[in-house]
Amino acid sequence: MMQVESREILHPNNDGQERGEGQGTPASVTRLLITCYIFDRFALVIYEFVLIIFLLSVYQDSLLLVSIYGLNAGLLVFFLGGKAGRFFDTGVANNRRLQSVLLILTGQYSCILACCAICYILLKLDDNLGDLSKVLLFLIILLSGFGMLSSEAAAVSIENDWIVVICDNKADYLGSLNVKLRRVHLVSRMVGPIAAGYCLKGFDNKLEPVFLVIGIVALVSFIVKYKCLKRICLVVRARTCDAKR
């Protein structure tokens, strides 16, 4: 059934079924990919923006925590990015693209949800935690770094592997799709902080309910992205099978 469905996606008939820009790549696949990218990028940007505000609020006269946060994320991506890439390459070689991406996405959103929960606890119980608050701040910075690493690894996997197979080496469509994904990324960088600002204003600048909202948004984003990628995976598998024949 899966093979039949994959072929129908890749080679729809002419009875009104929609074909995309890539002469054989359906427009529905483009919409799925852009949809999952929108949810993922916006959730991540809003989370990062509010997290930085939280770190600034802890030591209002210092940028120490924000600096450590940025340094930690950069070092993790620098030192572990290659291992994440090899993990995806192994998944591609074993025809386990979806499983590889799902594992990385689970790690990414687990880190985000854990950080939101810890931030909420710190904001509610900071006066009663004592030295434990410093440990929790360390966990937030560490988990945020791993979340950033997972996010970058998943984005590279989709941009450098999935869409290449989906576009079937059609340079024009590949370039067009890459431009659309870049636009989503840039728009999320512009609109995400604005949305976070309005959310803060709506809760009278209280961070506790904002982190609850971010946790819900992250959970919805994970579900949407997984379902979209699962659907796209049918196309990727079919493309790979056709390329080997």
Secondary structure, DSSP 8 states (H G I E B T S, - for coil): -HHHHHHHHHS--SSS----TTSSS-HHHHHHHHHHHHHHHHHHHHHHHHHHHHHHHHSTT--HHHHHHHHHHHHHHHHHHHHHHHHHHHHHHTT-HHHHHHHHHHHHHHHHHHHHHHHHHHHHHHHHHTTHHHHHHHHHHHHHHHHHHHHHHHHHHIIIIIHHHHHTT-HHHHHHHHHHHHHHHHHHHHHHHHHHHHHHHHTTT-HHHHHHHHHHHHHHHHHHHHHHHHHHHHHHHHHHHHHH-
